[in-house]
Amino acid sequence: MSKKQKPPLPTPTQEQFNSLNGAYQFYNQKLFDNKLPGCILNFSRLSGSHGFMAPERWKRVDEESFGTHEISLTPTTLYRTPIEIFSTLVHEMAHLWQWEFGEPSRSGYHNKEWAAKMRTIGLIPSDTGKPGGKETGQRMTHYIEEGGKYQQAFEKMPKQYTLPFTSLEGEMMKRLLTGASTSGTDDGEEGDERKSRLKRLRPPSRNKTKYSCPGCKVNVWGRPALKIKCDECGEMFEEVQ
Protein backbone atom coordinates (compact mmCIF):
# COMPACT_ATOMS: atom_id res chain seq x y z
CA MET A 1 0.00 0.00 0.00
CA SER A 2 1.46 3.36 -1.02
CA LYS A 3 1.79 6.20 1.45
CA LYS A 4 -1.04 8.07 -0.25
CA GLN A 5 -3.52 5.21 0.01
CA LYS A 6 -5.68 4.97 3.10
CA PRO A 7 -6.86 1.68 4.56
CA PRO A 8 -10.51 0.92 3.77
CA LEU A 9 -13.02 2.08 6.33
CA PRO A 10 -14.77 -0.68 8.28
CA THR A 11 -18.27 -1.43 7.08
CA PRO A 12 -21.26 -1.13 9.44
CA THR A 13 -21.38 -4.94 9.49
CA GLN A 14 -17.77 -5.17 10.62
CA GLU A 15 -18.18 -2.49 13.28
CA GLN A 16 -21.37 -3.92 14.77
CA PHE A 17 -20.42 -7.59 14.74
CA ASN A 18 -16.80 -7.06 15.78
CA SER A 19 -18.12 -5.29 18.88
CA LEU A 20 -20.68 -8.01 19.58
CA ASN A 21 -18.14 -10.79 19.08
CA GLY A 22 -15.64 -8.98 21.27
CA ALA A 23 -18.23 -8.69 24.03
CA TYR A 24 -19.07 -12.40 23.74
CA GLN A 25 -15.41 -13.37 24.09
CA PHE A 26 -14.95 -10.94 26.99
CA TYR A 27 -17.87 -12.30 29.03
CA ASN A 28 -16.96 -15.86 28.13
CA GLN A 29 -13.60 -15.27 29.79
CA LYS A 30 -14.84 -13.24 32.77
CA LEU A 31 -18.00 -15.18 33.67
CA PHE A 32 -17.71 -18.65 32.11
CA ASP A 33 -13.97 -19.43 32.49
CA ASN A 34 -13.65 -19.30 28.70
CA LYS A 35 -15.42 -22.68 28.43
CA LEU A 36 -18.22 -21.73 26.05
CA PRO A 37 -17.74 -22.66 22.40
CA GLY A 38 -17.93 -20.07 19.67
CA CYS A 39 -21.39 -19.48 18.24
CA ILE A 40 -23.16 -17.54 15.50
CA LEU A 41 -24.03 -14.09 16.84
CA ASN A 42 -26.96 -12.35 15.22
CA PHE A 43 -29.70 -9.72 15.44
CA SER A 44 -33.26 -11.04 14.92
CA ARG A 45 -36.59 -9.27 15.19
CA LEU A 46 -38.39 -11.59 17.60
CA SER A 47 -41.48 -9.99 19.12
CA GLY A 48 -41.72 -9.96 22.90
CA SER A 49 -38.12 -10.92 23.60
CA HIS A 50 -34.80 -9.19 24.20
CA GLY A 51 -32.94 -12.13 22.66
CA PHE A 52 -32.72 -15.90 22.33
CA MET A 53 -30.34 -18.85 22.13
CA ALA A 54 -31.07 -21.38 19.37
CA PRO A 55 -29.03 -24.57 19.90
CA GLU A 56 -27.35 -26.40 17.05
CA ARG A 57 -28.84 -24.32 14.24
CA TRP A 58 -25.66 -24.02 12.14
CA LYS A 59 -22.88 -26.17 10.71
CA ARG A 60 -19.92 -25.69 8.45
CA VAL A 61 -20.75 -26.57 4.85
CA ASP A 62 -18.14 -29.34 4.85
CA GLU A 63 -19.47 -30.97 8.04
CA GLU A 64 -22.19 -33.59 8.37
CA SER A 65 -24.04 -32.55 11.53
CA PHE A 66 -25.37 -29.30 12.96
CA GLY A 67 -23.59 -28.40 16.16
CA THR A 68 -23.04 -24.63 16.21
CA HIS A 69 -25.39 -22.56 18.35
CA GLU A 70 -26.89 -19.13 17.63
CA ILE A 71 -27.42 -16.21 20.01
CA SER A 72 -29.52 -13.35 18.69
CA LEU A 73 -30.34 -9.96 20.18
CA THR A 74 -33.53 -8.12 19.28
CA PRO A 75 -32.95 -4.76 17.50
CA THR A 76 -36.23 -3.37 18.87
CA THR A 77 -34.88 -3.39 22.44
CA LEU A 78 -31.53 -1.77 21.68
CA TYR A 79 -32.99 1.39 23.23
CA ARG A 80 -31.83 0.05 26.59
CA THR A 81 -28.56 1.01 28.28
CA PRO A 82 -25.42 -0.97 27.35
CA ILE A 83 -25.35 -2.74 30.73
CA GLU A 84 -28.90 -3.97 30.10
CA ILE A 85 -28.23 -4.96 26.48
CA PHE A 86 -25.18 -7.02 27.38
CA SER A 87 -26.98 -8.59 30.33
CA THR A 88 -29.27 -10.13 27.69
CA LEU A 89 -26.23 -11.47 25.85
CA VAL A 90 -24.96 -13.04 29.10
CA HIS A 91 -28.47 -14.37 29.88
CA GLU A 92 -28.41 -16.25 26.57
CA MET A 93 -24.82 -17.37 27.19
CA ALA A 94 -26.12 -19.03 30.38
CA HIS A 95 -28.56 -20.99 28.19
CA LEU A 96 -25.65 -21.99 25.95
CA TRP A 97 -23.67 -23.08 29.03
CA GLN A 98 -26.56 -25.28 30.17
CA TRP A 99 -26.92 -26.85 26.71
CA GLU A 100 -23.22 -27.74 26.68
CA PHE A 101 -22.65 -28.70 30.31
CA GLY A 102 -26.02 -29.09 32.05
CA GLU A 103 -29.50 -30.51 31.65
CA PRO A 104 -31.85 -28.12 29.82
CA SER A 105 -35.60 -28.67 30.13
CA ARG A 106 -38.17 -28.43 27.35
CA SER A 107 -37.78 -25.70 24.75
CA GLY A 108 -38.02 -22.22 26.27
CA TYR A 109 -38.32 -23.40 29.90
CA HIS A 110 -35.99 -21.84 32.45
CA ASN A 111 -35.29 -24.47 35.12
CA LYS A 112 -33.56 -24.46 38.53
CA GLU A 113 -30.16 -25.38 37.12
CA TRP A 114 -30.23 -22.42 34.74
CA ALA A 115 -31.46 -20.13 37.53
CA ALA A 116 -28.62 -21.23 39.81
CA LYS A 117 -26.05 -20.56 37.07
CA MET A 118 -27.51 -17.10 36.48
CA ARG A 119 -27.09 -16.27 40.16
CA THR A 120 -23.43 -17.31 40.13
CA ILE A 121 -22.72 -14.80 37.35
CA GLY A 122 -24.60 -11.91 38.94
CA LEU A 123 -27.92 -11.98 37.09
CA ILE A 124 -30.96 -12.74 39.24
CA PRO A 125 -33.72 -14.58 37.34
CA SER A 126 -37.20 -13.11 37.79
CA ASP A 127 -40.38 -13.39 35.75
CA THR A 128 -41.09 -9.72 36.53
CA GLY A 129 -37.54 -8.42 36.15
CA LYS A 130 -37.71 -7.27 39.77
CA PRO A 131 -36.86 -8.75 43.21
CA GLY A 132 -39.45 -11.23 44.41
CA GLY A 133 -40.38 -12.62 41.00
CA LYS A 134 -40.47 -16.32 40.17
CA GLU A 135 -37.03 -17.67 39.22
CA THR A 136 -38.19 -20.46 36.90
CA GLY A 137 -40.78 -20.68 34.16
CA GLN A 138 -41.44 -20.51 30.45
CA ARG A 139 -41.02 -16.76 30.06
CA MET A 140 -38.25 -15.34 32.19
CA THR A 141 -36.12 -12.24 32.44
CA HIS A 142 -33.70 -11.06 35.14
CA TYR A 143 -32.34 -8.11 37.04
CA ILE A 144 -28.70 -7.23 37.66
CA GLU A 145 -27.25 -8.02 41.08
CA GLU A 146 -25.81 -4.88 42.65
CA GLY A 147 -22.05 -5.39 42.90
CA GLY A 148 -22.33 -8.89 41.41
CA LYS A 149 -19.98 -10.57 38.95
CA TYR A 150 -21.78 -9.33 35.85
CA GLN A 151 -21.86 -5.72 36.99
CA GLN A 152 -18.17 -5.86 37.88
CA ALA A 153 -17.31 -7.41 34.53
CA PHE A 154 -19.36 -4.84 32.61
CA GLU A 155 -17.52 -2.00 34.33
CA LYS A 156 -14.25 -3.46 33.02
CA MET A 157 -15.52 -4.19 29.50
CA PRO A 158 -13.44 -2.37 26.85
CA LYS A 159 -15.39 0.52 25.35
CA GLN A 160 -14.86 -0.73 21.80
CA TYR A 161 -17.24 -3.60 22.53
CA THR A 162 -20.17 -1.23 23.04
CA LEU A 163 -22.45 -1.60 20.02
CA PRO A 164 -21.86 1.35 17.66
CA PHE A 165 -25.24 1.04 15.89
CA THR A 166 -28.80 1.06 17.18
CA SER A 167 -31.96 0.36 15.19
CA LEU A 168 -34.78 2.62 14.06
CA GLU A 169 -37.20 0.55 16.16
CA GLY A 170 -34.92 0.87 19.17
CA GLU A 171 -34.66 4.62 18.79
CA MET A 172 -38.42 4.91 18.40
CA MET A 173 -39.00 2.87 21.56
CA LYS A 174 -36.49 4.98 23.45
CA ARG A 175 -38.29 8.17 22.48
CA LEU A 176 -41.67 6.68 23.34
CA LEU A 177 -40.44 5.66 26.79
CA THR A 178 -38.77 8.99 27.51
CA GLY A 179 -41.52 11.10 25.98
CA ALA A 180 -39.04 12.71 23.58
CA SER A 181 -39.85 13.72 20.03
CA THR A 182 -39.83 10.80 17.62
CA SER A 183 -37.39 12.49 15.30
CA GLY A 184 -35.22 14.80 17.37
CA THR A 185 -35.58 18.17 15.66
CA ASP A 186 -38.82 17.86 13.70
CA ASP A 187 -38.56 21.10 11.81
CA GLY A 188 -39.23 21.34 8.08
CA GLU A 189 -39.68 18.70 5.41
CA GLU A 190 -36.91 16.44 6.73
CA GLY A 191 -38.60 16.15 10.11
CA ASP A 192 -41.98 15.45 8.47
CA GLU A 193 -40.39 12.71 6.37
CA ARG A 194 -38.90 11.03 9.45
CA LYS A 195 -42.27 11.18 11.21
CA SER A 196 -43.88 9.53 8.22
CA ARG A 197 -41.30 6.72 8.21
CA LEU A 198 -41.78 6.06 11.93
CA LYS A 199 -45.55 6.04 11.52
CA ARG A 200 -45.30 3.47 8.72
CA LEU A 201 -43.10 1.27 10.87
CA ARG A 202 -45.98 0.07 13.07
CA PRO A 203 -49.28 1.19 11.51
CA PRO A 204 -52.30 0.19 13.60
CA SER A 205 -54.61 -1.99 11.51
CA ARG A 206 -58.30 -1.10 11.56
CA ASN A 207 -59.19 -4.62 12.64
CA LYS A 208 -56.67 -4.68 15.49
CA THR A 209 -57.06 -3.55 19.08
CA LYS A 210 -54.75 -1.03 20.71
CA TYR A 211 -53.19 -1.90 24.06
CA SER A 212 -51.21 0.43 26.33
CA CYS A 213 -48.89 -0.35 29.24
CA PRO A 214 -50.04 1.71 32.28
CA GLY A 215 -46.47 1.78 33.59
CA CYS A 216 -44.17 2.81 30.73
CA LYS A 217 -46.94 3.92 28.31
CA VAL A 218 -45.76 1.76 25.39
CA ASN A 219 -48.51 0.95 22.88
CA VAL A 220 -48.98 -2.24 20.86
CA TRP A 221 -51.69 -3.53 18.52
CA GLY A 222 -53.13 -7.04 18.23
CA ARG A 223 -56.27 -9.11 18.13
CA PRO A 224 -58.97 -8.48 20.76
CA ALA A 225 -58.83 -9.97 24.29
CA LEU A 226 -55.05 -10.47 24.38
CA LYS A 227 -53.26 -10.86 27.72
CA ILE A 228 -49.90 -9.07 27.31
CA LYS A 229 -47.32 -8.48 30.02
CA CYS A 230 -44.72 -5.73 29.64
CA ASP A 231 -41.14 -7.01 29.83
CA GLU A 232 -39.89 -3.63 31.03
CA CYS A 233 -42.07 -2.89 34.07
CA GLY A 234 -44.05 -6.07 34.63
CA GLU A 235 -47.47 -4.41 34.18
CA MET A 236 -50.28 -5.96 32.15
CA PHE A 237 -51.21 -4.04 29.01
CA GLU A 238 -54.67 -2.49 29.06
CA GLU A 239 -57.04 -2.31 26.12
CA VAL A 240 -57.52 1.25 24.82
CA GLN A 241 -61.00 2.10 23.67
VEXDRENDREN-157763 format. One record per residue (C-alpha): residue number from 1; residue in one letter; x, y, z. Coordinates in steps of 0.02 Angstrom, whole numbers, plus 50000, padded with zeros to 5 digits. Layout:
{vexvex NUM, "a", {X, Y, Z}};
...
***
This chain:
{vexvex 1, "m", {50000, 50000, 50000}};
{vexvex 2, "s", {50073, 50168, 49949}};
{vexvex 3, "k", {50089, 50310, 50073}};
{vexvex 4, "k", {49948, 50404, 49988}};
{vexvex 5, "q", {49824, 50261, 50001}};
{vexvex 6, "k", {49716, 50248, 50155}};
{vexvex 7, "p", {49657, 50084, 50228}};
{vexvex 8, "p", {49475, 50046, 50188}};
{vexvex 9, "l", {49349, 50104, 50316}};
{vexvex 10, "p", {49262, 49966, 50414}};
{vexvex 11, "t", {49087, 49928, 50354}};
{vexvex 12, "p", {48937, 49943, 50472}};
{vexvex 13, "t", {48931, 49753, 50475}};
{vexvex 14, "q", {49112, 49742, 50531}};
{vexvex 15, "e", {49091, 49875, 50664}};
{vexvex 16, "q", {48931, 49804, 50739}};
{vexvex 17, "f", {48979, 49621, 50737}};
{vexvex 18, "n", {49160, 49647, 50789}};
{vexvex 19, "s", {49094, 49736, 50944}};
{vexvex 20, "l", {48966, 49599, 50979}};
{vexvex 21, "n", {49093, 49460, 50954}};
{vexvex 22, "g", {49218, 49551, 51064}};
{vexvex 23, "a", {49088, 49565, 51202}};
{vexvex 24, "y", {49047, 49380, 51187}};
{vexvex 25, "q", {49229, 49331, 51205}};
{vexvex 26, "f", {49253, 49453, 51349}};
{vexvex 27, "y", {49106, 49385, 51452}};
{vexvex 28, "n", {49152, 49207, 51407}};
{vexvex 29, "q", {49320, 49236, 51489}};
{vexvex 30, "k", {49258, 49338, 51638}};
{vexvex 31, "l", {49100, 49241, 51684}};
{vexvex 32, "f", {49115, 49067, 51606}};
{vexvex 33, "d", {49301, 49029, 51625}};
{vexvex 34, "n", {49317, 49035, 51435}};
{vexvex 35, "k", {49229, 48866, 51422}};
{vexvex 36, "l", {49089, 48913, 51303}};
{vexvex 37, "p", {49113, 48867, 51120}};
{vexvex 38, "g", {49103, 48997, 50984}};
{vexvex 39, "c", {48931, 49026, 50912}};
{vexvex 40, "i", {48842, 49123, 50775}};
{vexvex 41, "l", {48798, 49296, 50842}};
{vexvex 42, "n", {48652, 49382, 50761}};
{vexvex 43, "f", {48515, 49514, 50772}};
{vexvex 44, "s", {48337, 49448, 50746}};
{vexvex 45, "r", {48170, 49537, 50760}};
{vexvex 46, "l", {48080, 49421, 50880}};
{vexvex 47, "s", {47926, 49500, 50956}};
{vexvex 48, "g", {47914, 49502, 51145}};
{vexvex 49, "s", {48094, 49454, 51180}};
{vexvex 50, "h", {48260, 49540, 51210}};
{vexvex 51, "g", {48353, 49393, 51133}};
{vexvex 52, "f", {48364, 49205, 51117}};
{vexvex 53, "m", {48483, 49057, 51107}};
{vexvex 54, "a", {48446, 48931, 50968}};
{vexvex 55, "p", {48549, 48772, 50995}};
{vexvex 56, "e", {48632, 48680, 50852}};
{vexvex 57, "r", {48558, 48784, 50712}};
{vexvex 58, "w", {48717, 48799, 50607}};
{vexvex 59, "k", {48856, 48691, 50536}};
{vexvex 60, "r", {49004, 48715, 50422}};
{vexvex 61, "v", {48963, 48672, 50243}};
{vexvex 62, "d", {49093, 48533, 50242}};
{vexvex 63, "e", {49026, 48451, 50402}};
{vexvex 64, "e", {48891, 48320, 50419}};
{vexvex 65, "s", {48798, 48373, 50576}};
{vexvex 66, "f", {48732, 48535, 50648}};
{vexvex 67, "g", {48821, 48580, 50808}};
{vexvex 68, "t", {48848, 48769, 50811}};
{vexvex 69, "h", {48731, 48872, 50917}};
{vexvex 70, "e", {48655, 49043, 50882}};
{vexvex 71, "i", {48629, 49189, 51000}};
{vexvex 72, "s", {48524, 49333, 50935}};
{vexvex 73, "l", {48483, 49502, 51009}};
{vexvex 74, "t", {48323, 49594, 50964}};
{vexvex 75, "p", {48353, 49762, 50875}};
{vexvex 76, "t", {48189, 49832, 50944}};
{vexvex 77, "t", {48256, 49831, 51122}};
{vexvex 78, "l", {48424, 49912, 51084}};
{vexvex 79, "y", {48351, 50070, 51161}};
{vexvex 80, "r", {48409, 50003, 51330}};
{vexvex 81, "t", {48572, 50051, 51414}};
{vexvex 82, "p", {48729, 49951, 51368}};
{vexvex 83, "i", {48732, 49863, 51537}};
{vexvex 84, "e", {48555, 49802, 51505}};
{vexvex 85, "i", {48589, 49752, 51324}};
{vexvex 86, "f", {48741, 49649, 51369}};
{vexvex 87, "s", {48651, 49570, 51517}};
{vexvex 88, "t", {48537, 49493, 51384}};
{vexvex 89, "l", {48689, 49427, 51292}};
{vexvex 90, "v", {48752, 49348, 51455}};
{vexvex 91, "h", {48576, 49281, 51494}};
{vexvex 92, "e", {48580, 49188, 51329}};
{vexvex 93, "m", {48759, 49131, 51360}};
{vexvex 94, "a", {48694, 49049, 51519}};
{vexvex 95, "h", {48572, 48950, 51410}};
{vexvex 96, "l", {48718, 48900, 51297}};
{vexvex 97, "w", {48817, 48846, 51452}};
{vexvex 98, "q", {48672, 48736, 51508}};
{vexvex 99, "w", {48654, 48657, 51336}};
{vexvex 100, "e", {48839, 48613, 51334}};
{vexvex 101, "f", {48867, 48565, 51516}};
{vexvex 102, "g", {48699, 48546, 51602}};
{vexvex 103, "e", {48525, 48474, 51583}};
{vexvex 104, "p", {48407, 48594, 51491}};
{vexvex 105, "s", {48220, 48567, 51507}};
{vexvex 106, "r", {48092, 48579, 51368}};
{vexvex 107, "s", {48111, 48715, 51238}};
{vexvex 108, "g", {48099, 48889, 51313}};
{vexvex 109, "y", {48084, 48830, 51495}};
{vexvex 110, "h", {48201, 48908, 51622}};
{vexvex 111, "n", {48235, 48777, 51756}};
{vexvex 112, "k", {48322, 48777, 51926}};
{vexvex 113, "e", {48492, 48731, 51856}};
{vexvex 114, "w", {48489, 48879, 51737}};
{vexvex 115, "a", {48427, 48993, 51877}};
{vexvex 116, "a", {48569, 48939, 51990}};
{vexvex 117, "k", {48698, 48972, 51854}};
{vexvex 118, "m", {48624, 49145, 51824}};
{vexvex 119, "r", {48645, 49186, 52008}};
{vexvex 120, "t", {48829, 49135, 52006}};
{vexvex 121, "i", {48864, 49260, 51867}};
{vexvex 122, "g", {48770, 49404, 51947}};
{vexvex 123, "l", {48604, 49401, 51854}};
{vexvex 124, "i", {48452, 49363, 51962}};
{vexvex 125, "p", {48314, 49271, 51867}};
{vexvex 126, "s", {48140, 49345, 51889}};
{vexvex 127, "d", {47981, 49331, 51787}};
{vexvex 128, "t", {47945, 49514, 51827}};
{vexvex 129, "g", {48123, 49579, 51807}};
{vexvex 130, "k", {48114, 49637, 51989}};
{vexvex 131, "p", {48157, 49563, 52160}};
{vexvex 132, "g", {48028, 49439, 52221}};
{vexvex 133, "g", {47981, 49369, 52050}};
{vexvex 134, "k", {47977, 49184, 52008}};
{vexvex 135, "e", {48148, 49116, 51961}};
{vexvex 136, "t", {48091, 48977, 51845}};
{vexvex 137, "g", {47961, 48966, 51708}};
{vexvex 138, "q", {47928, 48974, 51522}};
{vexvex 139, "r", {47949, 49162, 51503}};
{vexvex 140, "m", {48087, 49233, 51609}};
{vexvex 141, "t", {48194, 49388, 51622}};
{vexvex 142, "h", {48315, 49447, 51757}};
{vexvex 143, "y", {48383, 49595, 51852}};
{vexvex 144, "i", {48565, 49639, 51883}};
{vexvex 145, "e", {48638, 49599, 52054}};
{vexvex 146, "e", {48710, 49756, 52133}};
{vexvex 147, "g", {48897, 49731, 52145}};
{vexvex 148, "g", {48884, 49556, 52070}};
{vexvex 149, "k", {49001, 49472, 51947}};
{vexvex 150, "y", {48911, 49533, 51792}};
{vexvex 151, "q", {48907, 49714, 51849}};
{vexvex 152, "q", {49091, 49707, 51894}};
{vexvex 153, "a", {49134, 49630, 51726}};
{vexvex 154, "f", {49032, 49758, 51631}};
{vexvex 155, "e", {49124, 49900, 51717}};
{vexvex 156, "k", {49288, 49827, 51651}};
{vexvex 157, "m", {49224, 49790, 51475}};
{vexvex 158, "p", {49328, 49881, 51342}};
{vexvex 159, "k", {49231, 50026, 51268}};
{vexvex 160, "q", {49257, 49964, 51090}};
{vexvex 161, "y", {49138, 49820, 51127}};
{vexvex 162, "t", {48992, 49939, 51152}};
{vexvex 163, "l", {48877, 49920, 51001}};
{vexvex 164, "p", {48907, 50067, 50883}};
{vexvex 165, "f", {48738, 50052, 50795}};
{vexvex 166, "t", {48560, 50053, 50859}};
{vexvex 167, "s", {48402, 50018, 50759}};
{vexvex 168, "l", {48261, 50131, 50703}};
{vexvex 169, "e", {48140, 50027, 50808}};
{vexvex 170, "g", {48254, 50043, 50959}};
{vexvex 171, "e", {48267, 50231, 50939}};
{vexvex 172, "m", {48079, 50245, 50920}};
{vexvex 173, "m", {48050, 50143, 51078}};
{vexvex 174, "k", {48176, 50249, 51172}};
{vexvex 175, "r", {48086, 50409, 51124}};
{vexvex 176, "l", {47916, 50334, 51167}};
{vexvex 177, "l", {47978, 50283, 51340}};
{vexvex 178, "t", {48062, 50449, 51376}};
{vexvex 179, "g", {47924, 50555, 51299}};
{vexvex 180, "a", {48048, 50636, 51179}};
{vexvex 181, "s", {48007, 50686, 51002}};
{vexvex 182, "t", {48008, 50540, 50881}};
{vexvex 183, "s", {48130, 50624, 50765}};
{vexvex 184, "g", {48239, 50740, 50869}};
{vexvex 185, "t", {48221, 50909, 50783}};
{vexvex 186, "d", {48059, 50893, 50685}};
{vexvex 187, "d", {48072, 51055, 50590}};
{vexvex 188, "g", {48038, 51067, 50404}};
{vexvex 189, "e", {48016, 50935, 50271}};
{vexvex 190, "e", {48154, 50822, 50337}};
{vexvex 191, "g", {48070, 50808, 50506}};
{vexvex 192, "d", {47901, 50772, 50423}};
{vexvex 193, "e", {47980, 50635, 50318}};
{vexvex 194, "r", {48055, 50552, 50473}};
{vexvex 195, "k", {47887, 50559, 50561}};
{vexvex 196, "s", {47806, 50477, 50411}};
{vexvex 197, "r", {47935, 50336, 50410}};
{vexvex 198, "l", {47911, 50303, 50596}};
{vexvex 199, "k", {47723, 50302, 50576}};
{vexvex 200, "r", {47735, 50173, 50436}};
{vexvex 201, "l", {47845, 50063, 50544}};
{vexvex 202, "r", {47701, 50004, 50653}};
{vexvex 203, "p", {47536, 50059, 50576}};
{vexvex 204, "p", {47385, 50009, 50680}};
{vexvex 205, "s", {47270, 49901, 50576}};
{vexvex 206, "r", {47085, 49945, 50578}};
{vexvex 207, "n", {47041, 49769, 50632}};
{vexvex 208, "k", {47166, 49766, 50775}};
{vexvex 209, "t", {47147, 49822, 50954}};
{vexvex 210, "k", {47262, 49949, 51036}};
{vexvex 211, "y", {47341, 49905, 51203}};
{vexvex 212, "s", {47439, 50022, 51317}};
{vexvex 213, "c", {47556, 49983, 51462}};
{vexvex 214, "p", {47498, 50086, 51614}};
{vexvex 215, "g", {47676, 50089, 51680}};
{vexvex 216, "c", {47791, 50141, 51537}};
{vexvex 217, "k", {47653, 50196, 51416}};
{vexvex 218, "v", {47712, 50088, 51270}};
{vexvex 219, "n", {47575, 50048, 51144}};
{vexvex 220, "v", {47551, 49888, 51043}};
{vexvex 221, "w", {47416, 49823, 50926}};
{vexvex 222, "g", {47344, 49648, 50912}};
{vexvex 223, "r", {47186, 49544, 50906}};
{vexvex 224, "p", {47051, 49576, 51038}};
{vexvex 225, "a", {47059, 49502, 51214}};
{vexvex 226, "l", {47247, 49476, 51219}};
{vexvex 227, "k", {47337, 49457, 51386}};
{vexvex 228, "i", {47505, 49547, 51366}};
{vexvex 229, "k", {47634, 49576, 51501}};
{vexvex 230, "c", {47764, 49714, 51482}};
{vexvex 231, "d", {47943, 49649, 51492}};
{vexvex 232, "e", {48006, 49818, 51551}};
{vexvex 233, "c", {47897, 49855, 51703}};
{vexvex 234, "g", {47797, 49696, 51731}};
{vexvex 235, "e", {47626, 49779, 51709}};
{vexvex 236, "m", {47486, 49702, 51608}};
{vexvex 237, "f", {47439, 49798, 51450}};
{vexvex 238, "e", {47267, 49875, 51453}};
{vexvex 239, "e", {47148, 49885, 51306}};
{vexvex 240, "v", {47124, 50062, 51241}};
{vexvex 241, "q", {46950, 50105, 51183}};
***
